[in-house]
Amino acid sequence: MNDIEELQRRITAAMDRVAYGLEQLSGAASGDVAEVTRALEDEKLANAQLSERMRVLTDRQEQELGALKEATETTASRTQELDLELQRLRKANAELRQSNQALRTANEAGVGEPHLINKSMMAELEALRAIRAADVSETNVIIDALTPLVSSAATGEDA
């Protein structure tokens, strides 16, 4: 009977130690769960902030891309306009050379024909108009290229 009581006491003591160990584990586990939950909430908040930053950066990039695309289209349009004016200038200069050659030939022959003089003057006027139009187109291209630089410099000085 003594042995039974001793065994019962030892079993009870072992059961108490097991219960105490389980309490320690469950206490530590609930503390760990709270810590893990808190860390998860922190990560969710950080993720939401990063998502918002990403959205803002994406919007800004799309706006800048649209502005660059518009500037590129404007520059391409101005360049095409300049090219057309230069072609017109080349054509007018070719006509002027031909008219002047015809006028020189007529003067060498001693025949002063008024219609050749008028034709030469018209070609020269057209060449002057073409030069003027080409200058205006070239100036517009230069202004379009410099405007963003001046604007950014002015913004930089204001800051």
N, CA and C atoms as an extended XYZ file, in Angstrom:
477
Properties=species:S:1:pos:R:3:atomname:S:1:resname:S:1:resid:I:1 pbc="F F F"
N         0.816       -1.174        0.000 N   MET     1
C         0.000        0.000        0.000 CA  MET     1
C         0.870        1.253        0.000 C   MET     1
N         1.972        1.125        0.787 N   ASN     2
C         2.922        2.218        0.791 CA  ASN     2
C         3.449        2.490       -0.606 C   ASN     2
N         3.713        1.443       -1.314 N   ASP     3
C         4.213        1.596       -2.677 CA  ASP     3
C         3.173        2.263       -3.561 C   ASP     3
N         1.911        1.924       -3.346 N   ILE     4
C         0.847        2.495       -4.161 CA  ILE     4
C         0.727        3.982       -3.858 C   ILE     4
N         0.779        4.313       -2.558 N   GLU     5
C         0.676        5.728       -2.186 CA  GLU     5
C         1.880        6.501       -2.745 C   GLU     5
N         3.049        5.895       -2.650 N   GLU     6
C         4.251        6.543       -3.189 CA  GLU     6
C         4.136        6.716       -4.699 C   GLU     6
N         3.661        5.706       -5.398 N   LEU     7
C         3.487        5.797       -6.849 CA  LEU     7
C         2.431        6.854       -7.199 C   LEU     7
N         1.359        6.855       -6.362 N   GLN     8
C         0.294        7.845       -6.613 CA  GLN     8
C         0.858        9.245       -6.406 C   GLN     8
N         1.645        9.452       -5.342 N   ARG     9
C         2.245       10.758       -5.097 CA  ARG     9
C         3.186       11.142       -6.235 C   ARG     9
N         3.980       10.223       -6.723 N   ARG    10
C         4.916       10.499       -7.820 CA  ARG    10
C         4.162       10.813       -9.111 C   ARG    10
N         3.064       10.071       -9.352 N   ILE    11
C         2.255       10.328      -10.561 CA  ILE    11
C         1.597       11.698      -10.468 C   ILE    11
N         1.087       12.031       -9.291 N   THR    12
C         0.452       13.339       -9.094 CA  THR    12
C         1.472       14.452       -9.293 C   THR    12
N         2.668       14.274       -8.728 N   ALA    13
C         3.726       15.279       -8.898 CA  ALA    13
C         4.090       15.422      -10.376 C   ALA    13
N         4.185       14.296      -11.075 N   ALA    14
C         4.518       14.345      -12.507 CA  ALA    14
C         3.409       15.039      -13.294 C   ALA    14
N         2.156       14.734      -12.892 N   MET    15
C         1.022       15.372      -13.573 CA  MET    15
C         1.021       16.886      -13.315 C   MET    15
N         1.374       17.277      -12.076 N   ASP    16
C         1.452       18.708      -11.765 CA  ASP    16
C         2.544       19.393      -12.599 C   ASP    16
N         3.677       18.717      -12.718 N   ARG    17
C         4.759       19.284      -13.537 CA  ARG    17
C         4.337       19.406      -14.994 C   ARG    17
N         3.632       18.394      -15.498 N   VAL    18
C         3.146       18.444      -16.887 CA  VAL    18
C         2.145       19.584      -17.049 C   VAL    18
N         1.235       19.726      -16.088 N   ALA    19
C         0.240       20.813      -16.148 CA  ALA    19
C         0.933       22.174      -16.109 C   ALA    19
N         1.939       22.285      -15.198 N   TYR    20
C         2.679       23.541      -15.106 CA  TYR    20
C         3.403       23.833      -16.433 C   TYR    20
N         4.011       22.828      -17.017 N   GLY    21
C         4.705       22.994      -18.302 CA  GLY    21
C         3.747       23.391      -19.415 C   GLY    21
N         2.552       22.797      -19.407 N   LEU    22
C         1.559       23.156      -20.418 CA  LEU    22
C         1.089       24.598      -20.238 C   LEU    22
N         0.933       25.011      -18.970 N   GLU    23
C         0.546       26.406      -18.717 CA  GLU    23
C         1.623       27.355      -19.234 C   GLU    23
N         2.875       26.977      -18.991 N   GLN    24
C         3.984       27.807      -19.476 CA  GLN    24
C         3.976       27.878      -21.003 C   GLN    24
N         3.767       26.734      -21.629 N   LEU    25
C         3.734       26.707      -23.096 CA  LEU    25
C         2.559       27.490      -23.643 C   LEU    25
N         1.381       27.340      -23.046 N   SER    26
C         0.216       28.064      -23.568 CA  SER    26
C         0.366       29.549      -23.320 C   SER    26
N         0.971       29.936      -22.185 N   GLY    27
C         1.224       31.357      -21.911 CA  GLY    27
C         2.213       31.925      -22.914 C   GLY    27
N         3.264       31.171      -23.194 N   ALA    28
C         4.266       31.617      -24.166 CA  ALA    28
C         3.660       31.644      -25.558 C   ALA    28
N         2.812       30.638      -25.865 N   ALA    29
C         2.189       30.593      -27.183 CA  ALA    29
C         1.237       31.753      -27.378 C   ALA    29
N         0.457       32.086      -26.343 N   SER    30
C        -0.467       33.218      -26.506 CA  SER    30
C         0.306       34.518      -26.632 C   SER    30
N         1.439       34.645      -25.943 N   GLY    31
C         2.287       35.823      -26.106 CA  GLY    31
C         2.875       35.870      -27.499 C   GLY    31
N         3.301       34.719      -28.010 N   ASP    32
C         3.843       34.647      -29.364 CA  ASP    32
C         2.775       34.977      -30.389 C   ASP    32
N         1.550       34.490      -30.149 N   VAL    33
C         0.456       34.773      -31.085 CA  VAL    33
C         0.177       36.267      -31.112 C   VAL    33
N         0.167       36.906      -29.965 N   ALA    34
C        -0.072       38.349      -29.913 CA  ALA    34
C         1.045       39.093      -30.638 C   ALA    34
N         2.276       38.634      -30.424 N   GLU    35
C         3.418       39.276      -31.085 CA  GLU    35
C         3.366       39.075      -32.600 C   GLU    35
N         3.045       37.862      -33.013 N   VAL    36
C         2.941       37.572      -34.443 CA  VAL    36
C         1.794       38.361      -35.062 C   VAL    36
N         0.665       38.463      -34.339 N   THR    37
C        -0.479       39.244      -34.841 CA  THR    37
C        -0.093       40.712      -34.991 C   THR    37
N         0.604       41.236      -34.008 N   ARG    38
C         1.041       42.637      -34.062 CA  ARG    38
C         2.003       42.837      -35.250 C   ARG    38
N         2.919       41.916      -35.437 N   ALA    39
C         3.865       42.006      -36.558 CA  ALA    39
C         3.130       41.919      -37.894 C   ALA    39
N         2.114       41.061      -37.950 N   LEU    40
C         1.318       40.932      -39.177 CA  LEU    40
C         0.588       42.232      -39.487 C   LEU    40
N         0.007       42.854      -38.464 N   GLU    41
C        -0.683       44.136      -38.660 CA  GLU    41
C         0.299       45.206      -39.127 C   GLU    41
N         1.504       45.218      -38.550 N   ASP    42
C         2.531       46.179      -38.980 CA  ASP    42
C         2.893       45.959      -40.447 C   ASP    42
N         3.035       44.717      -40.837 N   GLU    43
C         3.368       44.407      -42.225 CA  GLU    43
C         2.233       44.782      -43.171 C   GLU    43
N         0.995       44.584      -42.737 N   LYS    44
C        -0.152       44.978      -43.563 CA  LYS    44
C        -0.163       46.484      -43.765 C   LYS    44
N         0.126       47.234      -42.708 N   LEU    45
C         0.178       48.694      -42.807 CA  LEU    45
C         1.306       49.127      -43.747 C   LEU    45
N         2.471       48.512      -43.586 N   ALA    46
C         3.603       48.842      -44.466 CA  ALA    46
C         3.267       48.507      -45.913 C   ALA    46
N         2.616       47.387      -46.135 N   ASN    47
C         2.221       46.985      -47.486 CA  ASN    47
C         1.235       47.987      -48.080 C   ASN    47
N         0.272       48.452      -47.278 N   ALA    48
C        -0.698       49.442      -47.763 CA  ALA    48
C         0.006       50.749      -48.117 C   ALA    48
N         0.970       51.159      -47.291 N   GLN    49
C         1.713       52.388      -47.583 CA  GLN    49
C         2.526       52.250      -48.862 C   GLN    49
N         3.173       51.109      -49.026 N   LEU    50
C         3.953       50.885      -50.249 CA  LEU    50
C         3.047       50.836      -51.483 C   LEU    50
N         1.875       50.233      -51.342 N   SER    51
C         0.929       50.193      -52.460 CA  SER    51
C         0.486       51.598      -52.845 C   SER    51
N         0.243       52.442      -51.859 N   GLU    52
C        -0.160       53.832      -52.131 CA  GLU    52
C         0.985       54.593      -52.809 C   GLU    52
N         2.184       54.415      -52.317 N   ARG    53
C         3.339       55.071      -52.951 CA  ARG    53
C         3.498       54.611      -54.391 C   ARG    53
N         3.320       53.316      -54.602 N   MET    54
C         3.438       52.761      -55.950 CA  MET    54
C         2.379       53.360      -56.870 C   MET    54
N         1.153       53.512      -56.363 N   ARG    55
C         0.083       54.099      -57.160 CA  ARG    55
C         0.411       55.554      -57.510 C   ARG    55
N         0.909       56.311      -56.530 N   VAL    56
C         1.269       57.715      -56.775 CA  VAL    56
C         2.387       57.802      -57.810 C   VAL    56
N         3.405       56.958      -57.662 N   LEU    57
C         4.520       56.968      -58.623 CA  LEU    57
C         4.061       56.557      -60.016 C   LEU    57
N         3.166       55.587      -60.090 N   THR    58
C         2.642       55.156      -61.384 CA  THR    58
C         1.850       56.283      -62.040 C   THR    58
N         1.013       56.971      -61.254 N   ASP    59
C         0.244       58.098      -61.799 CA  ASP    59
C         1.178       59.198      -62.297 C   ASP    59
N         2.195       59.513      -61.507 N   ARG    60
C         3.146       60.562      -61.889 CA  ARG    60
C         3.893       60.165      -63.161 C   ARG    60
N         4.282       58.899      -63.236 N   GLN    61
C         5.002       58.422      -64.414 CA  GLN    61
C         4.104       58.499      -65.652 C   GLN    61
N         2.833       58.147      -65.509 N   GLU    62
C         1.910       58.224      -66.648 CA  GLU    62
C         1.714       59.658      -67.094 C   GLU    62
N         1.627       60.600      -66.138 N   GLN    63
C         1.495       62.012      -66.500 CA  GLN    63
C         2.737       62.505      -67.233 C   GLN    63
N         3.903       62.155      -66.722 N   GLU    64
C         5.147       62.583      -67.364 CA  GLU    64
C         5.302       61.943      -68.736 C   GLU    64
N         4.899       60.697      -68.849 N   LEU    65
C         4.962       60.017      -70.138 CA  LEU    65
C         4.027       60.687      -71.140 C   LEU    65
N         2.832       61.079      -70.683 N   GLY    66
C         1.897       61.788      -71.562 CA  GLY    66
C         2.455       63.134      -72.009 C   GLY    66
N         3.089       63.851      -71.065 N   ALA    67
C         3.691       65.141      -71.410 CA  ALA    67
C         4.830       64.960      -72.403 C   ALA    67
N         5.648       63.945      -72.196 N   LEU    68
C         6.750       63.678      -73.129 CA  LEU    68
C         6.232       63.275      -74.505 C   LEU    68
N         5.173       62.490      -74.507 N   LYS    69
C         4.588       62.066      -75.784 CA  LYS    69
C         4.034       63.274      -76.531 C   LYS    69
N         3.362       64.163      -75.804 N   GLU    70
C         2.823       65.379      -76.430 CA  GLU    70
C         3.949       66.262      -76.962 C   GLU    70
N         5.019       66.393      -76.178 N   ALA    71
C         6.159       67.205      -76.615 CA  ALA    71
C         6.813       66.597      -77.849 C   ALA    71
N         6.903       65.282      -77.871 N   THR    72
C         7.492       64.599      -79.026 CA  THR    72
C         6.640       64.813      -80.267 C   THR    72
N         5.321       64.719      -80.105 N   GLU    73
C         4.430       64.933      -81.243 CA  GLU    73
C         4.518       66.371      -81.748 C   GLU    73
N         4.613       67.325      -80.819 N   THR    74
C         4.740       68.735      -81.205 CA  THR    74
C         6.046       68.964      -81.947 C   THR    74
N         7.117       68.395      -81.432 N   THR    75
C         8.419       68.546      -82.073 CA  THR    75
C         8.416       67.899      -83.462 C   THR    75
N         7.800       66.744      -83.566 N   ALA    76
C         7.726       66.069      -84.866 CA  ALA    76
C         6.922       66.907      -85.854 C   ALA    76
N         5.833       67.495      -85.382 N   SER    77
C         5.005       68.344      -86.243 CA  SER    77
C         5.794       69.570      -86.710 C   SER    77
N         6.500       70.198      -85.770 N   ARG    78
C         7.300       71.381      -86.122 CA  ARG    78
C         8.429       71.003      -87.082 C   ARG    78
N         9.034       69.880      -86.868 N   THR    79
C        10.114       69.432      -87.741 CA  THR    79
C         9.584       69.153      -89.143 C   THR    79
N         8.417       68.541      -89.217 N   GLN    80
C         7.805       68.283      -90.526 CA  GLN    80
C         7.469       69.599      -91.229 C   GLN    80
N         6.964       70.564      -90.475 N   GLU    81
C         6.659       71.886      -91.036 CA  GLU    81
C         7.933       72.551      -91.549 C   GLU    81
N         9.006       72.452      -90.774 N   LEU    82
C        10.289       73.022      -91.187 CA  LEU    82
C        10.794       72.338      -92.448 C   LEU    82
N        10.642       71.036      -92.521 N   ASP    83
C        11.080       70.289      -93.699 CA  ASP    83
C        10.313       70.739      -94.942 C   ASP    83
N         9.006       70.929      -94.801 N   LEU    84
C         8.200       71.397      -95.944 CA  LEU    84
C         8.644       72.784      -96.399 C   LEU    84
N         8.930       73.656      -95.437 N   GLU    85
C         9.381       75.006      -95.787 CA  GLU    85
C        10.752       74.968      -96.469 C   GLU    85
N        11.616       74.091      -96.022 N   LEU    86
C        12.932       73.976      -96.656 CA  LEU    86
C        12.816       73.420      -98.079 C   LEU    86
N        11.891       72.480      -98.285 N   GLN    87
C        11.664       71.969      -99.642 CA  GLN    87
C        11.128       73.080     -100.542 C   GLN    87
N        10.228       73.878     -100.007 N   ARG    88
C         9.691       75.013     -100.769 CA  ARG    88
C        10.811       75.997     -101.108 C   ARG    88
N        11.699       76.222     -100.167 N   LEU    89
C        12.831       77.121     -100.385 CA  LEU    89
C        13.751       76.577     -101.477 C   LEU    89
N        14.030       75.296     -101.434 N   ARG    90
C        14.882       74.697     -102.463 CA  ARG    90
C        14.246       74.829     -103.846 C   ARG    90
N        12.948       74.588     -103.923 N   LYS    91
C        12.247       74.701     -105.201 CA  LYS    91
C        12.273       76.140     -105.714 C   LYS    91
N        12.021       77.107     -104.804 N   ALA    92
C        12.026       78.519     -105.207 CA  ALA    92
C        13.415       78.944     -105.663 C   ALA    92
N        14.447       78.480     -104.981 N   ASN    93
C        15.812       78.819     -105.387 CA  ASN    93
C        16.170       78.204     -106.737 C   ASN    93
N        15.689       76.987     -106.990 N   ALA    94
C        15.939       76.351     -108.292 CA  ALA    94
C        15.254       77.162     -109.401 C   ALA    94
N        14.019       77.597     -109.146 N   GLU    95
C        13.307       78.428     -110.151 CA  GLU    95
C        14.029       79.750     -110.355 C   GLU    95
N        14.532       80.337     -109.293 N   LEU    96
C        15.259       81.603     -109.386 CA  LEU    96
C        16.531       81.432     -110.224 C   LEU    96
N        17.242       80.348     -109.998 N   ARG    97
C        18.448       80.102     -110.795 CA  ARG    97
C        18.097       79.959     -112.275 C   ARG    97
N        17.015       79.221     -112.557 N   GLN    98
C        16.611       79.036     -113.957 CA  GLN    98
C        16.208       80.368     -114.580 C   GLN    98
N        15.448       81.176     -113.849 N   SER    99
C        15.012       82.473     -114.383 CA  SER    99
C        16.195       83.401     -114.608 C   SER    99
N        17.100       83.412     -113.678 N   ASN   100
C        18.283       84.254     -113.827 CA  ASN   100
C        19.153       83.795     -114.991 C   ASN   100
N        19.255       82.485     -115.156 N   GLN   101
C        20.009       81.966     -116.299 CA  GLN   101
C        19.346       82.386     -117.601 C   GLN   101
N        18.016       82.295     -117.663 N   ALA   102
C        17.301       82.712     -118.878 CA  ALA   102
C        17.482       84.207     -119.110 C   ALA   102
N        17.444       84.995     -118.071 N   LEU   103
C        17.628       86.448     -118.183 CA  LEU   103
C        19.050       86.773     -118.645 C   LEU   103
N        20.057       86.081     -118.110 N   ARG   104
C        21.438       86.311     -118.562 CA  ARG   104
C        21.599       85.948     -120.031 C   ARG   104
N        20.975       84.840     -120.407 N   THR   105
C        21.062       84.405     -121.807 CA  THR   105
C        20.423       85.455     -122.712 C   THR   105
N        19.288       85.992     -122.315 N   ALA   106
C        18.606       87.018     -123.121 CA  ALA   106
C        19.442       88.286     -123.175 C   ALA   106
N        20.057       88.677     -122.096 N   ASN   107
C        20.883       89.885     -122.091 CA  ASN   107
C        22.128       89.699     -122.941 C   ASN   107
N        22.728       88.491     -122.932 N   GLU   108
C        23.901       88.225     -123.768 CA  GLU   108
C        23.531       88.301     -125.246 C   GLU   108
N        22.326       87.889     -125.550 N   ALA   109
C        21.872       87.921     -126.942 CA  ALA   109
C        21.436       89.327     -127.331 C   ALA   109
N        21.387       90.231     -126.356 N   GLY   110
C        20.978       91.592     -126.662 CA  GLY   110
C        19.468       91.738     -126.752 C   GLY   110
N        18.765       90.775     -126.301 N   VAL   111
C        17.311       90.831     -126.343 CA  VAL   111
C        16.840       91.002     -124.902 C   VAL   111
N        16.358       92.140     -124.543 N   GLY   112
C        15.842       92.385     -123.204 CA  GLY   112
C        14.355       92.132     -123.194 C   GLY   112
N        13.953       90.972     -122.748 N   GLU   113
C        12.532       90.626     -122.762 CA  GLU   113
C        11.930       90.912     -121.385 C   GLU   113
N        10.915       91.765     -121.355 N   PRO   114
C        10.299       92.156     -120.073 CA  PRO   114
C         9.668       90.968     -119.329 C   PRO   114
N         9.119       89.997     -120.060 N   HIS   115
C         8.475       88.882     -119.353 CA  HIS   115
C         9.509       88.035     -118.604 C   HIS   115
N        10.752       87.964     -119.122 N   LEU   116
C        11.800       87.236     -118.411 CA  LEU   116
C        12.214       87.976     -117.136 C   LEU   116
N        12.256       89.300     -117.239 N   ILE   117
C        12.583       90.102     -116.057 CA  ILE   117
C        11.495       89.923     -115.000 C   ILE   117
N        10.218       89.984     -115.428 N   ASN   118
C         9.099       89.787     -114.486 CA  ASN   118
C         9.135       88.386     -113.864 C   ASN   118
N         9.426       87.391     -114.676 N   LYS   119
C         9.486       86.016     -114.194 CA  LYS   119
C        10.619       85.870     -113.169 C   LYS   119
N        11.735       86.504     -113.438 N   SER   120
C        12.864       86.456     -112.530 CA  SER   120
C        12.529       87.144     -111.206 C   SER   120
N        11.869       88.290     -111.281 N   MET   121
C        11.478       89.024     -110.074 CA  MET   121
C        10.475       88.210     -109.245 C   MET   121
N         9.531       87.547     -109.917 N   MET   122
C         8.532       86.715     -109.212 CA  MET   122
C         9.230       85.547     -108.507 C   MET   122
N        10.201       84.947     -109.184 N   ALA   123
C        10.925       83.828     -108.583 CA  ALA   123
C        11.732       84.308     -107.380 C   ALA   123
N        12.327       85.484     -107.499 N   GLU   124
C        13.092       86.023     -106.394 CA  GLU   124
C        12.187       86.338     -105.203 C   GLU   124
N        11.022       86.907     -105.459 N   LEU   125
C        10.067       87.175     -104.373 CA  LEU   125
C         9.615       85.880     -103.691 C   LEU   125
N         9.347       84.866     -104.490 N   GLU   126
C         8.942       83.571     -103.926 CA  GLU   126
C        10.064       82.980     -103.081 C   GLU   126
N        11.309       83.142     -103.550 N   ALA   127
C        12.452       82.643     -102.779 CA  ALA   127
C        12.561       83.384     -101.452 C   ALA   127
N        12.348       84.688     -101.473 N   LEU   128
C        12.392       85.468     -100.235 CA  LEU   128
C        11.281       85.040      -99.267 C   LEU   128
N        10.095       84.786      -99.808 N   ARG   129
C         8.986       84.319      -98.955 CA  ARG   129
C         9.311       82.941      -98.361 C   ARG   129
N         9.890       82.082      -99.174 N   ALA   130
C        10.242       80.742      -98.702 CA  ALA   130
C        11.318       80.813      -97.624 C   ALA   130
N        12.291       81.688      -97.811 N   ILE   131
C        13.330       81.866      -96.793 CA  ILE   131
C        12.712       82.352      -95.486 C   ILE   131
N        11.818       83.304      -95.613 N   ARG   132
C        11.137       83.854      -94.419 CA  ARG   132
C        10.330       82.765      -93.714 C   ARG   132
N         9.581       81.967      -94.447 N   ALA   133
C         8.781       80.895      -93.853 CA  ALA   133
C         9.677       79.840      -93.199 C   ALA   133
N        10.795       79.537      -93.840 N   ALA   134
C        11.731       78.574      -93.261 CA  ALA   134
C        12.336       79.119      -91.970 C   ALA   134
N        12.664       80.406      -91.961 N   ASP   135
C        13.190       81.031      -90.743 CA  ASP   135
C        12.168       80.986      -89.610 C   ASP   135
N        10.906       81.263      -89.929 N   VAL   136
C         9.852       81.220      -88.912 CA  VAL   136
C         9.689       79.798      -88.374 C   VAL   136
N         9.689       78.818      -89.247 N   SER   137
C         9.555       77.421      -88.809 CA  SER   137
C        10.739       77.008      -87.944 C   SER   137
N        11.920       77.390      -88.357 N   GLU   138
C        13.112       77.046      -87.584 CA  GLU   138
C        13.083       77.719      -86.211 C   GLU   138
N        12.650       78.962      -86.168 N   THR   139
C        12.537       79.681      -84.900 CA  THR   139
C        11.517       79.000      -83.987 C   THR   139
N        10.396       78.556      -84.553 N   ASN   140
C         9.382       77.863      -83.744 CA  ASN   140
C         9.925       76.554      -83.164 C   ASN   140
N        10.717       75.831      -83.946 N   VAL   141
C        11.314       74.590      -83.445 CA  VAL   141
C        12.264       74.897      -82.286 C   VAL   141
N        13.064       75.946      -82.430 N   ILE   142
C        14.007       76.334      -81.380 CA  ILE   142
C        13.252       76.767      -80.117 C   ILE   142
N        12.199       77.565      -80.301 N   ILE   143
C        11.402       78.014      -79.155 CA  ILE   143
C        10.770       76.817      -78.446 C   ILE   143
N        10.236       75.873      -79.199 N   ASP   144
C         9.629       74.688      -78.597 CA  ASP   144
C        10.655       73.871      -77.822 C   ASP   144
N        11.884       73.834      -78.313 N   ALA   145
C        12.929       73.073      -77.627 CA  ALA   145
C        13.399       73.788      -76.359 C   ALA   145
N        13.421       75.111      -76.385 N   LEU   146
C        13.933       75.872      -75.243 CA  LEU   146
C        12.891       76.126      -74.157 C   LEU   146
N        11.616       76.138      -74.507 N   THR   147
C        10.567       76.456      -73.534 CA  THR   147
C        10.611       75.561      -72.299 C   THR   147
N        10.702       74.228      -72.427 N   PRO   148
C        10.768       73.409      -71.209 CA  PRO   148
C        12.022       73.682      -70.373 C   PRO   148
N        13.126       73.985      -71.045 N   LEU   149
C        14.362       74.265      -70.309 CA  LEU   149
C        14.236       75.553      -69.502 C   LEU   149
N        13.651       76.568      -70.120 N   VAL   150
C        13.473       77.849      -69.430 CA  VAL   150
C        12.485       77.683      -68.279 C   VAL   150
N        11.416       76.934      -68.492 N   SER   151
C        10.422       76.709      -67.455 CA  SER   151
C        11.034       75.973      -66.262 C   SER   151
N        11.818       74.944      -66.534 N   SER   152
C        12.432       74.190      -65.429 CA  SER   152
C        13.475       75.038      -64.704 C   SER   152
N        14.188       75.885      -65.437 N   ALA   153
C        15.161       76.775      -64.798 CA  ALA   153
C        14.453       77.789      -63.915 C   ALA   153
N        13.326       78.328      -64.393 N   ALA   154
C        12.563       79.289      -63.607 CA  ALA   154
C        11.977       78.627      -62.370 C   ALA   154
N        11.520       77.407      -62.502 N   THR   155
C        10.979       76.664      -61.357 CA  THR   155
C        12.086       76.381      -60.357 C   THR   155
N        13.266       76.051      -60.844 N   GLY   156
C        14.407       75.794      -59.968 CA  GLY   156
C        14.823       77.046      -59.192 C   GLY   156
N        14.750       78.214      -59.823 N   GLU   157
C        15.098       79.467      -59.152 CA  GLU   157
C        14.064       79.825      -58.092 C   GLU   157
N        12.782       79.547      -58.362 N   ASP   158
C        11.719       79.831      -57.402 CA  ASP   158
C        11.870       78.976      -56.152 C   ASP   158
N        12.323       77.750      -56.343 N   ALA   159
C        12.482       76.845      -55.187 CA  ALA   159
C        13.657       77.301      -54.374 C   ALA   159
